[in-house]
């Protein structure tokens, strides 16, 4: 019930913030910050609770599209936090008694800089936990001892995320109900994460899951040998490590893959039609690969109109590497590619699709991602195209 109350208060103040900040084209970052601060100052007069104030400040900062304006506003907002903290008698239970008023104000300002880092990363769609934590730690660079810095980081991150539980920079890895190994057909695999409100995404095709992958909505039934990969994504869009499991069903037949894409008699290849592609040529390694590198992707099934083959298996497919990051420290390497088009009967058919591949994380060092020849992926026709 207490959690629900905090959520209602957070939602209420977010709505107030959205309604009171009006767009001001051409206003300088300083002017935008002053405008947001004036609204925040007015709202803060009604607040005696630190959580309420933090939620309101976070929502006001989120409305500012300029990083400079947001940083200036958060600096100003430290004074509001200091006032409410003073009224409460303490903001940091164990350390506040030893901090002078100036030190407390500086600590609050640093905490708000952490909020700004989190908001900026979230606005850019960053989900990688190590990247998010790196940005936050960069925002915290100061002479404060590491233990104090870590405590401040956790406190600020939890408050910036609103009514969530635990450390919002760490999402607990998914846990499988059945251990990997041999299982009988029909085995149901349940998955969970200890992080409250985390959403689970999974793949069974060998690629790393993202928020575009299948969302876990209930137990997964294993009827044939399956490679399962799962991630948990927390309320702050921070992602867990990838959890992998291989299940073998003895004597189960290998799945039969379609070998033909059939175009209807009217000659129209419909939008959304699935097309399987495969990698060929040399292995792509995140250690040596770079964005823009040529990659060899081929059609892995033929496309036919009646008895006419419009494109044979092995026809070239236009694809591009959009992200390549080598392993560094315990963080694994990453590769991301996109599929763009294929030529059918002399016509360019637009496609969409792509996959992510992440190496494994390790205490002694992360592993690079490697796309091997023969790995397959699915693309989809992007628009109705007449190929007759």
C-alpha positions in Angstrom: 0.0 0.0 0.0 2.9 2.3 0.8 4.4 1.6 -2.6 1.2 2.3 -4.3 0.9 5.7 -2.5 4.3 6.7 -3.6 3.5 5.7 -7.2 0.3 7.8 -7.1 2.2 10.8 -5.8 4.9 10.4 -8.4 2.3 10.1 -11.2 0.4 13.2 -9.8 3.4 15.4 -9.7 4.6 14.2 -13.2 1.2 15.2 -14.5 1.4 18.6 -12.8 4.9 19.2 -14.3 3.7 18.3 -17.8 0.8 20.7 -17.6 2.7 23.7 -16.2 5.8 23.7 -18.5 5.0 25.3 -21.8 7.1 25.2 -24.9 9.2 28.3 -25.4 10.9 28.3 -28.8 14.1 30.2 -29.0 14.5 30.4 -25.2 18.1 30.1 -24.1 19.2 27.1 -21.9 19.5 29.4 -19.0 16.0 30.7 -19.6 14.6 27.2 -19.9 16.3 26.2 -16.6 15.0 29.3 -14.8 11.5 28.7 -16.1 11.6 25.0 -15.0 13.0 26.1 -11.6 10.3 28.6 -11.1 7.6 25.9 -11.6 9.5 23.5 -9.4 10.0 26.1 -6.7 6.2 26.8 -6.7 5.4 23.1 -6.4 8.0 22.4 -3.7 6.2 24.8 -1.3 3.5 22.1 -1.0 6.0 19.3 -0.3 7.5 18.1 2.9 8.4 14.6 1.7 11.8 13.9 0.0 10.4 11.2 -2.3 7.6 13.6 -3.6 10.1 16.3 -4.3 12.6 14.0 -6.0 9.8 12.7 -8.3 8.7 16.2 -9.2 12.3 17.3 -10.0 12.9 14.3 -12.1 9.8 14.9 -14.1 10.6 18.6 -14.6 14.2 17.7 -15.8 12.8 15.1 -18.2 10.8 17.9 -19.9 14.0 19.8 -20.8 15.4 18.6 -24.1 18.6 20.6 -23.8 21.3 18.8 -21.8 22.8 22.2 -20.8 19.4 23.5 -19.6 18.8 20.2 -17.7 22.2 20.4 -16.0 21.6 24.0 -14.9 18.1 23.2 -13.7 19.3 20.2 -11.6 22.0 22.4 -10.1 19.4 25.0 -9.0 17.1 22.2 -7.7 19.7 21.2 -5.2 18.6 24.2 -3.0 15.0 22.8 -2.9 16.3 19.4 -1.9 18.5 20.9 0.8 15.5 22.8 2.2 13.3 19.7 2.4 16.1 17.6 3.7 16.7 20.2 6.4 13.0 20.2 7.3 13.2 16.4 7.6 16.3 16.7 9.8 18.3 14.4 7.6 18.6 13.0 4.0 21.3 10.4 4.5 20.6 8.5 7.7 24.1 7.5 8.7 26.2 10.3 7.1 24.0 13.4 7.3 25.0 14.2 10.9 28.6 14.5 9.9 27.9 16.7 6.9 27.8 20.5 7.2 25.0 22.4 5.4 27.4 23.2 2.5 28.6 19.6 2.2 25.0 18.4 2.2 24.1 20.9 -0.6 27.0 19.7 -2.7 26.1 16.1 -2.1 22.5 16.8 -3.3 23.8 18.6 -6.4 26.0 15.6 -7.2 23.0 13.4 -6.7 21.0 15.4 -9.2 23.9 15.2 -11.7 23.5 11.4 -11.4 19.8 11.9 -12.3 20.8 14.0 -15.3 23.1 11.2 -16.5 20.4 8.6 -16.1 17.8 10.7 -17.9 20.2 11.4 -20.8 21.1 7.8 -21.3 17.4 6.8 -21.1 16.5 9.4 -23.7 19.1 7.9 -26.0 17.6 4.5 -25.6 20.6 3.0 -23.9 19.8 -0.3 -22.3 23.3 -1.7 -21.7 23.8 -1.9 -17.9 27.6 -1.4 -18.1 27.2 1.7 -20.3 24.6 3.2 -17.9 26.7 2.6 -14.9 29.8 4.0 -16.6 27.9 7.2 -17.4 26.7 7.5 -13.8 30.1 6.9 -12.4 31.5 9.6 -14.7 28.9 12.0 -13.4 30.1 11.2 -9.9 33.9 11.9 -10.4 35.0 13.9 -7.3 37.3 13.4 -4.3 34.6 11.6 -2.3 35.7 8.2 -1.2 34.6 5.2 -3.2 32.3 3.8 -0.5 30.5 7.2 -0.2 30.3 7.5 -4.0 28.7 4.0 -4.3 26.2 4.8 -1.6 25.3 8.1 -3.2 25.0 6.3 -6.6 22.6 3.7 -5.3 20.5 6.3 -3.5 20.3 8.7 -6.4 19.5 5.9 -8.9 16.7 4.5 -6.8 15.1 8.0 -6.4 15.5 8.8 -10.1 13.7 5.7 -11.0 10.6 6.6 -9.0 8.7 3.9 -7.1 10.8 0.8 -7.8 12.7 -1.6 -5.6 16.3 -2.3 -5.0 19.3 -0.9 -6.9 17.9 0.3 -10.3 21.3 0.1 -11.9 21.4 -3.7 -11.4 18.7 -6.0 -12.9 18.8 -9.5 -11.5 19.5 -12.1 -14.1 16.7 -14.4 -15.3 16.4 -17.8 -13.5 15.0 -20.9 -15.3 12.7 -23.3 -13.5 14.4 -26.3 -15.1 18.2 -26.8 -15.3 19.8 -27.1 -18.7 20.4 -30.6 -20.1 18.2 -33.5 -21.3 14.5 -33.1 -20.8 11.5 -35.0 -22.0 9.3 -33.5 -24.8 6.6 -31.2 -23.5 8.8 -29.8 -20.7 7.6 -26.4 -19.6 10.3 -23.8 -18.7 9.3 -21.0 -16.5 11.5 -17.9 -16.2 11.6 -15.2 -13.5 13.8 -12.3 -12.3 14.0 -11.1 -8.7 13.9 -7.5 -9.9 10.4 -6.1 -9.4 8.5 -5.2 -12.6 11.2 -6.5 -14.9 10.1 -7.6 -18.3 11.6 -10.7 -19.8 12.5 -11.2 -23.5 13.8 -14.3 -25.1 15.1 -15.9 -28.3 15.6 -19.5 -29.4 17.5 -18.9 -32.7 21.0 -18.3 -31.3 20.8 -14.5 -31.4 20.9 -12.3 -28.4 17.4 -11.1 -27.2 16.5 -7.4 -27.2 13.3 -5.5 -26.4 12.3 -6.3 -30.0 12.4 -10.0 -29.3 9.5 -12.2 -28.1 8.2 -11.1 -24.7 8.0 -13.8 -22.0 4.3 -14.2 -21.1 4.3 -17.7 -19.7 6.0 -21.1 -19.6 7.9 -22.1 -22.8 7.2 -25.6 -24.0 10.3 -27.6 -25.2 9.5 -30.2 -27.8 12.8 -30.4 -29.5 16.4 -29.4 -28.7 16.4 -25.7 -28.0 19.0 -23.0 -27.2 17.2 -20.5 -25.0 18.6 -17.0 -24.3 16.8 -14.5 -22.0 17.3 -11.0 -20.7 15.4 -9.0 -18.0 14.8 -5.3 -18.6 14.1 -3.2 -15.5 11.8 -0.2 -15.1 14.7 2.1 -15.9 15.3 0.2 -19.2 18.6 -1.1 -17.7 19.2 -4.7 -18.9 20.4 -7.8 -17.1 23.2 -10.0 -18.3 22.1 -12.6 -20.9 21.2 -15.9 -19.3 21.6 -19.0 -21.6 20.4 -22.6 -21.4 20.5 -25.5 -23.8 17.8 -28.2 -23.6 18.2 -31.5 -25.4 15.2 -33.7 -26.2 16.7 -37.1 -27.0 15.6 -38.6 -30.3 13.6 -35.5 -31.3 13.5 -34.7 -35.0 15.3 -31.6 -36.2 12.8 -28.8 -37.2 12.1 -28.7 -40.9 12.8 -25.3 -42.4 10.8 -23.9 -45.2 12.7 -23.9 -48.5 10.5 -21.7 -50.6 8.8 -18.2 -50.4 5.7 -18.4 -52.6 4.5 -15.3 -54.3 0.7 -15.2 -55.0 -0.6 -15.4 -58.6 -1.1 -11.6 -58.8 2.6 -11.2 -58.5 2.4 -9.1 -55.4 5.0 -9.9 -52.7 3.1 -8.8 -49.6 4.5 -6.7 -46.8 5.3 -8.8 -43.7 6.2 -11.9 -45.7 9.1 -13.7 -43.9 12.3 -14.3 -45.8 15.1 -16.4 -44.3 18.7 -15.2 -44.9 22.1 -16.7 -44.0 25.6 -15.4 -43.4 28.4 -16.6 -45.7 32.1 -15.9 -46.1 34.5 -15.2 -43.3 33.5 -15.0 -39.6 32.6 -11.5 -38.3 34.4 -10.8 -35.0 33.5 -7.9 -32.8 37.3 -7.5 -32.0 38.2 -6.6 -35.6 34.8 -5.6 -37.2 33.8 -2.0 -37.7 30.5 -0.3 -38.6 30.2 -0.1 -42.3 32.1 -3.2 -43.1 30.8 -5.2 -46.0 29.1 -8.4 -44.8 28.0 -11.3 -47.0 24.4 -12.2 -46.5 22.5 -14.6 -48.9 19.0 -15.7 -49.4 18.5 -19.0 -47.6 15.5 -20.2 -49.5 14.2 -19.6 -53.1 11.5 -17.2 -54.1 9.0 -18.6 -56.6 6.0 -17.3 -58.6 4.2 -20.4 -59.8 6.9 -22.5 -61.4 9.2 -19.5 -62.0 12.1 -19.0 -59.7 12.4 -15.2 -59.1 15.4 -15.6 -56.8 17.4 -18.7 -56.2 18.8 -19.8 -52.8 22.1 -18.0 -52.4 21.0 -14.8 -54.1 22.7 -11.7 -52.5 20.9 -9.7 -49.8 21.8 -6.1 -49.0 22.7 -5.9 -45.3 25.0 -3.7 -43.2 26.8 -3.9 -39.8 25.4 -1.1 -37.6 27.3 -1.7 -34.4 30.5 -3.4 -33.5 32.1 -3.1 -30.0 34.9 -5.3 -28.8 35.0 -6.9 -25.3 36.5 -4.6 -22.7 37.0 -5.7 -19.1 34.2 -8.1 -18.0 31.8 -6.6 -20.6 31.3 -8.8 -23.7 31.6 -7.7 -27.3 28.6 -6.8 -29.4 27.6 -7.0 -33.1 24.4 -5.7 -34.6 23.3 -5.9 -38.3 20.4 -4.7 -40.3 18.9 -6.2 -43.5 17.8 -3.7 -46.2 16.7 -5.3 -49.5 16.9 -8.0 -52.2 16.7 -8.0 -56.0 13.8 -10.0 -57.4 13.2 -10.2 -61.1 15.1 -7.0 -61.6 13.2 -5.1 -58.9 14.4 -4.0 -55.5 12.3 -5.4 -52.7 12.7 -3.5 -49.4 13.3 -5.7 -46.3 13.5 -5.0 -42.7 15.0 -7.0 -39.9 18.3 -7.6 -38.1 19.7 -9.2 -35.0 22.1 -8.6 -32.1 24.8 -10.9 -31.0 26.6 -10.5 -27.7 29.5 -12.5 -26.4 29.6 -13.9 -22.9 30.4 -11.9 -19.8 33.2 -13.1 -17.6 35.0 -12.0 -14.4 38.3 -12.5 -16.0 37.3 -10.8 -19.2 34.3 -10.7 -21.6 34.3 -12.7 -24.8 33.9 -11.1 -28.3 30.8 -11.7 -30.4 31.3 -13.9 -33.5 28.9 -14.3 -36.3 29.8 -17.5 -38.1 29.1 -18.6 -41.6 25.8 -20.4 -41.9 24.0 -18.6 -39.1 20.5 -17.7 -40.2 18.1 -14.9 -39.4 14.7 -13.7 -40.5 13.9 -10.6 -42.5 10.5 -9.4 -43.6 9.2 -7.6 -46.7 8.8 -3.9 -45.8 6.2 -2.9 -48.4 3.9 -4.5 -51.0 6.1 -5.0 -54.1 4.9 -6.1 -57.6 7.5 -8.6 -58.8 5.6 -10.1 -61.7 
